[in-house]
Amino acid sequence: MPLIQVKIIEGVFSSEQKQQIIRKLTDAMVSIEGENMRQVTWCVVEEVKSGDWGIAGNPLTTADVKALAAGKS
């Protein structure tokens, strides 16, 4: 059974956005594997605590991600 795992930093996405992530990623997987697999395709969205995620050796916070999404660096 396919399992899609998504890790995001807490507080970045709303509940509605997380539901959209689940729907769209499931749709993408089903477009590859076939519609008959939809009912057994799992998608798990896990939130990682702000500051517990790092890139290039630097911790990344919720505020950092929101600033990046807003085009601020």
Order of alpha helices (4+ residues) and beta strands (2+ residues): beta-alpha-beta-beta-beta-alpha
